Amino acid sequence: MFRSFRTRLAFTIVLLVGTTVVLVGVLAYALVERSLRNQLATDAVEQAEFNIGVLASSDVLPAGAGRFEFEQSGLADRFALRGSDGVYVEFGGGSDSFASELTLIDVGERLPQDLRSLVATGRLGYAYSEVGDEPFLVVGGRRPGGPDFYFFTAAQDVEDALSRLQQFLTIAGVAVVVLAALVAGLISRRVLRPVRTASTAAGAMAGGDLSVRLPADSDDEFGRWAESFNLMAASLEDKVAQLQAAHERERRFVADVSHELRTPLTALVAEADMAGQFLATMPENAARVGTMLRRDIDRLRRLVEDLLEVSRLDAPTESAGLDTFDLTPFLAAVIVDRLPHAQLVGAEARIRADRRGLERIIGNLLDNADNHAPNADVNVTTEVVGDRLTIVVADDGPGVPAEDLDRIFERFATMDSARGGGSGLGLAIARQHARRMGGDLLARANSPSGVAFELRLPVTVLLHGRDGHEIHTSDPEGDTTPTTGRST
């Protein structure tokens, strides 16, 4: 319900305080209500006992007396002087009655039956009843030989007191809950301040700032946590520095070795070309050795070129340069140069992108199909939607196991499958070029066999006006860049 832990913590505190307030309020109200009602009942019962046993003695009201004798005795006034708010008397088993107030004339029909039954046994009893919409405590009792007395004591003061208590408890409870909400907000903010600081520090570390540290200014759990975090950050910073240094050494080693090999390799290539001119006049065995030598030198040349490309891509200054060109003729030229029997399918478009990087990606994918799926059908499919270019290079060769589809992009990775081996750098270079250009290169199984490589790149597609000229808009740097769309 609440995504923020701070909100959940504050809500939990408020819920606990609110629950405590409700329980304490209900308990306090119940205790006060019971005390007030018991005190009222105790006083009313004692008064009723005195009225029946002392004031209404047989000397004052003879046994078997009726309503007339009761009125002549003046007991109603004497009861009123003793604090009774009204009296109802039944004579002769209920055949005749006396009511001190007009509102009590027909009260006999509304007296609780349980109270009547208790009075009939000769015992005192009481019950709460309403007379004229006012609450009264009714105490009933029978004098030996009759009649039945029912004394009414007003309970409005008790009800008013209970109502005021209920209002006070409600207002106080709401005030306490509101105060608890404010305090809970302050407590949760203070308690979670180290967590927010750690979250900010972790975000900074994720952004590359490994020098961030947490203030360890307390001896509690958060202080120990901050110390552990700082130790982890320091260790991570040291490890990353070591990895960066090792990576830089590796990059320099590859670049230095590649450059050192380039000069003798150039000589070897030239010498192999010169020797190739005499292969036709050489003996069969010598010609076969010469052909193998030329093939191996060519493989070595491609490997050195790939190593140079890797070192260039790893350099931090490497950035993509944008060119404007027609996509279909460009791809057709790359296909003719790398794999002439591949088929090109796709809509024509004039785009603005990194021409050299795109050429290297498509060339490496075609070389991969030629090396690992010789004589297989290869299809190159293009699609431009909005500012997104998608190129798929698919072959129907032996394919790659599903668990190796992503590993084939690792450097020097070779698969133990029906697809032939290679240096293991071509696909790694192709993916690195794609990601440098803001896109990606993915691999998936082709149907019914083979593998398909899908290149996704952000490009700018040029529109042509009716006069054949390109339509441009100004980019944020002030240069003219094409608008997005398809060529016509």
ChimeraX attribute file (.defattr): number of C-alpha atoms within 10 A of each C-alpha:
attribute: neighborCount
match mode: 1-to-1
recipient: residues
	/A:1	4
	/A:2	9
	/A:3	7
	/A:4	8
	/A:5	11
	/A:6	19
	/A:7	15
	/A:8	14
	/A:9	19
	/A:10	21
	/A:11	18
	/A:12	14
	/A:13	20
	/A:14	22
	/A:15	15
	/A:16	14
	/A:17	20
	/A:18	19
	/A:19	14
	/A:20	14
	/A:21	19
	/A:22	17
	/A:23	12
	/A:24	14
	/A:25	19
	/A:26	15
	/A:27	12
	/A:28	15
	/A:29	17
	/A:30	13
	/A:31	11
	/A:32	15
	/A:33	17
	/A:34	12
	/A:35	12
	/A:36	18
	/A:37	17
	/A:38	12
	/A:39	12
	/A:40	16
	/A:41	21
	/A:42	13
	/A:43	12
	/A:44	21
	/A:45	21
	/A:46	11
	/A:47	18
	/A:48	26
	/A:49	18
	/A:50	15
	/A:51	20
	/A:52	20
	/A:53	14
	/A:54	12
	/A:55	17
	/A:56	22
	/A:57	15
	/A:58	17
	/A:59	9
	/A:60	15
	/A:61	20
	/A:62	14
	/A:63	14
	/A:64	13
	/A:65	15
	/A:66	19
	/A:67	17
	/A:68	9
	/A:69	14
	/A:70	19
	/A:71	14
	/A:72	11
	/A:73	14
	/A:74	12
	/A:75	18
	/A:76	20
	/A:77	14
	/A:78	14
	/A:79	22
	/A:80	14
	/A:81	10
	/A:82	13
	/A:83	12
	/A:84	19
	/A:85	16
	/A:86	22
	/A:87	23
	/A:88	22
	/A:89	24
	/A:90	20
	/A:91	18
	/A:92	15
	/A:93	11
	/A:94	11
	/A:95	7
	/A:96	12
	/A:97	19
	/A:98	20
	/A:99	19
	/A:100	17
	/A:101	11
	/A:102	9
	/A:103	11
	/A:104	17
	/A:105	13
	/A:106	12
	/A:107	16
	/A:108	17
	/A:109	8
	/A:110	11
	/A:111	17
	/A:112	15
	/A:113	10
	/A:114	12
	/A:115	19
	/A:116	17
	/A:117	12
	/A:118	16
	/A:119	21
	/A:120	15
	/A:121	10
	/A:122	16
	/A:123	13
	/A:124	19
	/A:125	19
	/A:126	23
	/A:127	15
	/A:128	18
	/A:129	19
	/A:130	15
	/A:131	14
	/A:132	9
	/A:133	7
	/A:134	11
	/A:135	18
	/A:136	20
	/A:137	23
	/A:138	28
	/A:139	25
	/A:140	29
	/A:141	28
	/A:142	22
	/A:143	19
	/A:144	14
	/A:145	13
	/A:146	21
	/A:147	25
	/A:148	23
	/A:149	25
	/A:150	27
	/A:151	24
	/A:152	26
	/A:153	21
	/A:154	20
	/A:155	20
	/A:156	13
	/A:157	11
	/A:158	15
	/A:159	16
	/A:160	11
	/A:161	14
	/A:162	18
	/A:163	13
	/A:164	12
	/A:165	17
	/A:166	16
	/A:167	12
	/A:168	13
	/A:169	19
	/A:170	16
	/A:171	12
	/A:172	14
	/A:173	20
	/A:174	15
	/A:175	12
	/A:176	16
	/A:177	23
	/A:178	15
	/A:179	14
	/A:180	21
	/A:181	20
	/A:182	14
	/A:183	15
	/A:184	22
	/A:185	19
	/A:186	13
	/A:187	17
	/A:188	19
	/A:189	17
	/A:190	13
	/A:191	14
	/A:192	16
	/A:193	14
	/A:194	18
	/A:195	15
	/A:196	13
	/A:197	15
	/A:198	19
	/A:199	12
	/A:200	14
	/A:201	20
	/A:202	19
	/A:203	13
	/A:204	15
	/A:205	17
	/A:206	10
	/A:207	9
	/A:208	11
	/A:209	14
	/A:210	19
	/A:211	13
	/A:212	17
	/A:213	21
	/A:214	19
	/A:215	14
	/A:216	17
	/A:217	11
	/A:218	11
	/A:219	9
	/A:220	10
	/A:221	9
	/A:222	18
	/A:223	16
	/A:224	14
	/A:225	17
	/A:226	22
	/A:227	18
	/A:228	14
	/A:229	19
	/A:230	18
	/A:231	13
	/A:232	13
	/A:233	21
	/A:234	16
	/A:235	13
	/A:236	15
	/A:237	18
	/A:238	13
	/A:239	12
	/A:240	13
	/A:241	13
	/A:242	12
	/A:243	12
	/A:244	12
	/A:245	12
	/A:246	12
	/A:247	13
	/A:248	15
	/A:249	12
	/A:250	13
	/A:251	20
	/A:252	15
	/A:253	13
	/A:254	18
	/A:255	21
	/A:256	14
	/A:257	14
	/A:258	20
	/A:259	16
	/A:260	12
	/A:261	14
	/A:262	17
	/A:263	10
	/A:264	11
	/A:265	18
	/A:266	13
	/A:267	11
	/A:268	17
	/A:269	16
	/A:270	12
	/A:271	12
	/A:272	18
	/A:273	12
	/A:274	11
	/A:275	16
	/A:276	16
	/A:277	10
	/A:278	11
	/A:279	16
	/A:280	9
	/A:281	9
	/A:282	14
	/A:283	9
	/A:284	11
	/A:285	9
	/A:286	12
	/A:287	17
	/A:288	13
	/A:289	12
	/A:290	18
	/A:291	16
	/A:292	12
	/A:293	16
	/A:294	19
	/A:295	13
	/A:296	12
	/A:297	17
	/A:298	16
	/A:299	14
	/A:300	17
	/A:301	18
	/A:302	14
	/A:303	18
	/A:304	21
	/A:305	15
	/A:306	19
	/A:307	22
	/A:308	20
	/A:309	19
	/A:310	21
	/A:311	20
	/A:312	15
	/A:313	17
	/A:314	16
	/A:315	14
	/A:316	7
	/A:317	8
	/A:318	11
	/A:319	12
	/A:320	15
	/A:321	12
	/A:322	16
	/A:323	11
	/A:324	16
	/A:325	17
	/A:326	15
	/A:327	19
	/A:328	17
	/A:329	13
	/A:330	13
	/A:331	18
	/A:332	18
	/A:333	13
	/A:334	18
	/A:335	21
	/A:336	11
	/A:337	11
	/A:338	17
	/A:339	18
	/A:340	13
	/A:341	13
	/A:342	21
	/A:343	15
	/A:344	17
	/A:345	15
	/A:346	13
	/A:347	13
	/A:348	16
	/A:349	22
	/A:350	23
	/A:351	26
	/A:352	20
	/A:353	21
	/A:354	19
	/A:355	18
	/A:356	13
	/A:357	20
	/A:358	20
	/A:359	17
	/A:360	18
	/A:361	23
	/A:362	22
	/A:363	20
	/A:364	20
	/A:365	25
	/A:366	25
	/A:367	18
	/A:368	20
	/A:369	27
	/A:370	20
	/A:371	14
	/A:372	20
	/A:373	21
	/A:374	17
	/A:375	13
	/A:376	17
	/A:377	16
	/A:378	25
	/A:379	18
	/A:380	23
	/A:381	16
	/A:382	21
	/A:383	16
	/A:384	22
	/A:385	13
	/A:386	13
	/A:387	15
	/A:388	15
	/A:389	19
	/A:390	17
	/A:391	19
	/A:392	22
	/A:393	22
	/A:394	28
	/A:395	29
	/A:396	21
	/A:397	22
	/A:398	18
	/A:399	22
	/A:400	23
	/A:401	16
	/A:402	12
	/A:403	8
	/A:404	15
	/A:405	17
	/A:406	14
	/A:407	14
	/A:408	19
	/A:409	22
	/A:410	15
	/A:411	15
	/A:412	13
	/A:413	17
	/A:414	18
	/A:415	16
	/A:416	10
	/A:417	13
	/A:418	13
	/A:419	19
	/A:420	16
	/A:421	14
	/A:422	16
	/A:423	16
	/A:424	19
	/A:425	21
	/A:426	28
	/A:427	23
	/A:428	22
	/A:429	22
	/A:430	24
	/A:431	20
	/A:432	20
	/A:433	25
	/A:434	23
	/A:435	14
	/A:436	15
	/A:437	21
	/A:438	13
	/A:439	18
	/A:440	17
	/A:441	23
	/A:442	15
	/A:443	21
	/A:444	17
	/A:445	18
	/A:446	17
	/A:447	12
	/A:448	9
	/A:449	14
	/A:450	22
	/A:451	25
	/A:452	24
	/A:453	21
	/A:454	20
	/A:455	24
	/A:456	21
	/A:457	21
	/A:458	19
	/A:459	23
	/A:460	23
	/A:461	27
	/A:462	24
	/A:463	21
	/A:464	17
	/A:465	11
	/A:466	8
	/A:467	6
	/A:468	9
	/A:469	9
	/A:470	14
	/A:471	14
	/A:472	15
	/A:473	12
	/A:474	11
	/A:475	11
	/A:476	8
	/A:477	7
	/A:478	8
	/A:479	10
	/A:480	12
	/A:481	18
	/A:482	21
	/A:483	18
	/A:484	19
	/A:485	18
	/A:486	19
	/A:487	16
	/A:488	12
